[in-house]
Amino acid sequence: MSKMYLEAQVPGIARSYEFSVDNVMTVGKVKQQFISQISLVEGREVFADPAQVMFCSQSLEGFLQDSETLGEIGVQSGDTIILL
């Protein structure tokens, strides 16, 4: 298990956030944490339906599946994740 630092971009509100995660976490778990923490920082629900949020990797050029772990699919520290 190793820590990674990711930038999360949320184009819907034109903001970016930085997070620390473990490379053995699943995309689904990371997505839940990002959504929760972003909502806390913003003081409101940012995503109308969190279950419908898509998790995209800028460096991998595609959508990430909830069951995949970050390390298995090649997400690296410093990568940018986009939440749509």
C-alpha positions in Angstrom: 0.0 0.0 0.0 1.4 3.4 -0.9 0.0 6.9 -0.8 -0.8 8.8 -4.0 -1.7 12.4 -4.4 -4.4 13.2 -7.0 -6.0 16.3 -8.4 -9.7 16.1 -8.8 -11.4 18.5 -11.2 -15.1 19.2 -11.1 -15.9 21.1 -14.3 -19.6 21.5 -13.2 -18.5 24.0 -10.6 -15.1 25.0 -12.1 -13.0 23.9 -9.2 -10.1 21.6 -8.4 -9.2 19.7 -5.2 -6.2 17.7 -4.0 -6.6 14.4 -2.3 -4.4 11.7 -0.8 -5.4 8.1 -1.4 -3.9 4.6 -1.2 -3.1 2.8 -4.4 -5.0 -0.3 -3.3 -8.3 1.5 -2.9 -11.1 0.8 -5.5 -12.3 3.5 -7.8 -15.7 3.3 -6.2 -14.4 3.9 -2.7 -12.2 6.8 -3.9 -15.2 8.3 -5.8 -17.4 8.1 -2.7 -14.7 9.8 -0.6 -14.1 12.6 -3.2 -17.8 13.3 -3.4 -18.3 13.4 0.3 -15.3 15.6 1.0 -16.1 18.0 -1.9 -19.6 18.4 -0.6 -18.2 19.2 2.9 -15.8 21.8 1.6 -18.5 23.4 -0.5 -21.1 23.3 2.2 -23.7 21.8 -0.1 -24.4 18.7 -2.3 -22.4 19.3 -5.5 -23.6 16.3 -7.4 -27.4 15.8 -7.8 -27.1 12.0 -7.9 -23.7 10.7 -6.6 -24.5 7.2 -8.0 -24.4 8.7 -11.5 -21.0 10.5 -11.2 -18.5 9.4 -13.8 -14.8 9.1 -12.7 -12.4 9.9 -15.6 -8.6 9.8 -15.8 -6.9 12.4 -17.8 -3.7 10.5 -18.2 -5.4 7.1 -19.0 -7.9 9.0 -21.3 -11.0 7.2 -20.2 -13.6 6.3 -17.7 -12.6 4.2 -14.6 -14.8 1.4 -13.4 -15.8 1.3 -9.7 -14.5 -2.2 -9.1 -10.9 -1.5 -10.3 -8.2 -0.6 -7.9 -6.1 2.5 -8.6 -2.8 0.7 -8.7 -4.1 -2.1 -11.0 -5.2 0.3 -13.7 -2.1 2.5 -13.6 -3.3 5.6 -11.8 -0.2 7.3 -10.5 0.6 10.0 -7.9 0.1 13.4 -9.5 -2.6 12.3 -12.0 -5.7 14.3 -12.6 -9.1 12.8 -12.1 -12.3 14.4 -13.5 -15.7 13.9 -11.9 -18.6 14.4 -14.3 
